[in-house]
Amino acid sequence: MKRIAVFTSGGDAPGMNAHVRAIERTGEKRGVEVIGIIGGYSGMILGHFEVLDRFRTANIIDRGGTVLKTSRCPEFEEVEGRIKAAHEIRKHGVDGIIACGGDGTFHGAHCMWQEHGIPIVGTPGTIDNDLWGTDFTIGYDTAINTAAQAIDKIRDTADSHGRLFFIEVMGRHAGFIAMDVGIACGAEYVAVPETLTDIDELYQRILTQGLDKRTVVIVGEGDELGGAMGISKKLEERYGVSSKISILGHIQRGGSPTVRDRVLASRLGAASIDALLEGKTDIMVGEMSGQITHVPLEKTWVERKPVPSYLTDLAYILV
Ligand code: ADP
């Protein structure tokens, strides 16, 4: 394998740049040329390829976002789009691909292997931490630290005014961010997509805290009652309790990656090149209990990765 391409896709995540840098550096050491595909699957279809070297990947380890850019590309979800992409891959003499993204990106990568036999490995790049087969995903640690800083600030004002605040954090299908920051910020209640939110229980919790006291409720955006807005509305309808809502939104994606994310991104970058050189394909390269893991791409979305029960239990005890 002489030429390997890397791209970032779907939602951007802090640490993707550290990952690209590690892939380029590892490629150099292994005598492999590394190509960057600009703009995810859209760039693959359009043939936006660029040779990477140590100068192009210098001074990016601490930067948020992704220098390779990213995209959502509906065209790639169609067979014809993937035929165009495979044509470009072959035209540029690429022998193997590293796809950094979430489960959508992995679905696409799986198709490239199944339909075109192009060796491809995925690496977990998403702030949601919702991929099975790795303890943590690249970007998660930064996202929870960013969210925690923002929540601490909101708690100051909630405390000063004795108000009830619903703070919504990202996580369409998974409550990892909500549960971790809920514990880290001393929230009075945590609502996650994995469990049903009980408005009566929440109201009792608010009463225990005191209606005129600070109460911070952390809500994962995928909560079945409709996120922070939905829960706040239901509480008001049923009990006449008014509240403030703060949706943290895209602030959670940006910013300089934490040390943990930089190290994870670097380690998975090096390991992904090595996996391709060992002949592995159609897998995700992750990390579990400190060990590098190789798991079939399909398993990363078929298997559910639950929020660990020790965290849920802890949140219940501490609130
Ligand atoms: P993420 O990788 O962060 O989950 P998306 O779900 O937006 O982000 O997926 C990124 C891209 O992956 C999509 O824009 C699309 O091009 C491709 N993709 C997603 N789902 C599929 C699928 N079922 N088949 C082929 N490609 C897909």
Residues whose N, C-alpha, C, O or C-beta is under 5 A from the ligand:
A	BS01	ADP	S9 G10 G11 Y41 S71 R72 C73 P74 F76 E77 G101 G102 D103 G104 T105 H107 G108
